[in-house]
Amino acid sequence: MSRAKQLFNQPQPTTRNHEGYGAYERLVEEQYIQLLLTNTLNNTFYADTQQLMDDAMVSHQEMAEVDAGFMARALVYARNEGMMRLQPLFGLTLLSKVDPDQFAKVFSQVVQTPADLADFLTILRGLGRGQGGRAVKRQVSLFLNGVSEYWAIKYNGRGRGYSLGDMIATAHPKPRDMKQQALFRYLRGLEVDLTDLPQLQALEKLKATPNPASQMHLIEKGKLPYSVVTSIMQPTRTVWEALMLQMPTFALLRHLNAMDRAGVFEKSKNMDYVTRRLTDAEALRKSRILPFRFASAYEMTAREELREALRQAVELSIGNLPALPGRTAIFLDRSGSMQGDYLRIGSVLALALYKQTRGNSLFWLFDHMVEDARPKMNESILPQAHRIRAQGGTDTGRPVRELRDIGGKVDQIIMITDEQQNEGSPLYAELERYRRLMNPELKAFIVDIAPYQQAMVPPRDGKTFYIYGWSETVLTYIAETVAGYDTLANRVRAMQI
């Protein structure tokens, strides 16, 4: 085929990205999964919160009209595999109106905590839907019948717009027994005998006692959550020592600095306890902490013993992932628009992927230029990620072109980016040239960690796969797709709910 015919047969861009470069529109299902897995409704480099909210509303409404069943499955996938909250909850409010049956099927898989329910009801009210109608009230009542003492203590504050007491007053759930009736009365602020509710009894006594010894006894006896205790009193070192024994792993990670400032780790037994918790492989697996969270804690922590524990923790959190077969090229976008969380997330993902290949790969950083990241298999991910800095413009085609120019033959290319090309040759043209000259079977994976809706590759390219978000499932999905799995959209479509 002549060069003119090849160029003529290439699909032409159908839209523009935020920098005005030609781009392609994704299929509606792909756009929707991307929204759910990347859009946290925080400002991004190219869009503010209001624009992201407007785009989200359009995407949720479009998906509800096209395929409510796919929408329901995608909400479950995003909440449980992508570990996102607000967008799945936002989508669930619209699904409740469009398809109450699908809504009822997935409600408990999306709304998992009282905080989820409070945000769901707040979004519903913000959309002018009031209490949402009979289908919503039924699901809310069923959820409230599962409220425990622990949840009552942890989630009954009014910071989210709805307290548990507000929800009970609105939905009127029927208590199963006298103990639950007492719990509901307490949550509504009514007079109640707390004899059968020992945790709540401990909490009320804690509010009334100034005695440090009594406070410690009540915190330990009542197993009171750190979030509630710290809202009642300024924690001392002794209080932190009691709290850390019952903190979930993620809470422990978040409060390392606060505990360090309070002098908790001056005692070697406390340091031993925390480092043991942070390097417990089974506990890390159950906590499902996103790998980049360790990077955030690592950057904020100065104490070397904690840094070493965090280095081990991130290695353990990805240690059971399947290896990637064949030779892989990993390209990380480090351009200016990736500054902050995007680059932190991308750096950890890229280095985890490199280790997943057991070193049978190359790892390049790119902006408008390309640089070998010089990764080391025998060095932890966190210090290597910490050294990567944002700079320059975005030429997504550049690393593929340089790979071709040096004669580097690989089986798959993985690019981590926000997809906002602003100079150089487009990625799709370079992928086509590489396949034509080097490897016609090349698979390409675009890991998009931003919510912008434009794509660099047209939907008809069956050898390029889009992946959205930043959880460890990204790494698993790539490995499984190389082994013959289908697109992310088809995976969601096949889910049982």
HELIX and SHEET records of a PDB file:
HELIX    1   1 ARG A    3  ASN A    9  1                                   7    
HELIX    2   2 VAL A   28  THR A   38  1                                  11    
HELIX    3   3 THR A   49  VAL A   66  1                                  18    
HELIX    4   4 ALA A   68  ASN A   80  1                                  13    
HELIX    5   5 LEU A   86  VAL A   98  1                                  13    
HELIX    6   6 PRO A  100  VAL A  110  1                                  11    
HELIX    7   7 PRO A  114  GLY A  126  1                                  13    
HELIX    8   8 ARG A  134  LEU A  144  1                                  11    
HELIX    9   9 GLU A  149  TYR A  155  1                                   7    
HELIX   10  10 LEU A  164  ALA A  171  1                                   8    
HELIX   11  11 MET A  178  LEU A  187  1                                  10    
HELIX   12  12 PRO A  198  ALA A  208  1                                  11    
HELIX   13  13 PRO A  212  GLY A  222  1                                  11    
HELIX   14  14 TYR A  226  ILE A  232  1                                   7    
HELIX   15  15 ARG A  237  MET A  244  1                                   8    
HELIX   16  16 THR A  249  ARG A  254  1                                   6    
HELIX   17  17 LEU A  256  ARG A  261  1                                   6    
HELIX   18  18 VAL A  264  GLU A  266  5                                   3    
HELIX   19  19 SER A  268  LEU A  278  1                                  11    
HELIX   20  20 ALA A  281  SER A  287  1                                   7    
HELIX   21  21 PRO A  291  MET A  300  1                                  10    
HELIX   22  22 GLU A  304  ILE A  318  1                                  15    
HELIX   23  23 GLY A  336  MET A  338  5                                   3    
HELIX   24  24 ASP A  341  GLN A  356  1                                  16    
HELIX   25  25 ILE A  381  HIS A  386  1                                   6    
HELIX   26  26 ARG A  398  ASP A  405  1                                   8    
HELIX   27  27 LEU A  427  LEU A  437  1                                  11    
HELIX   28  28 THR A  473  VAL A  482  1                                  10    
HELIX   29  29 LEU A  488  ARG A  493  1                                   6    
SHEET    1   A 3 THR A  15  ARG A  16  0                                        
SHEET    2   A 3 GLY A  22  GLU A  25 -1                                        
SHEET    3   A 3 GLN A 454  ALA A 455 -1                                        
SHEET    1   B 6 VAL A 370  ASP A 372  0                                        
SHEET    2   B 6 SER A 361  PHE A 366 -1                                        
SHEET    3   B 6 THR A 328  ASP A 333  1                                        
SHEET    4   B 6 GLN A 412  THR A 417  1                                        
SHEET    5   B 6 LYS A 443  ASP A 448  1                                        
SHEET    6   B 6 THR A 464  TYR A 468  1                                        
END                                                                             
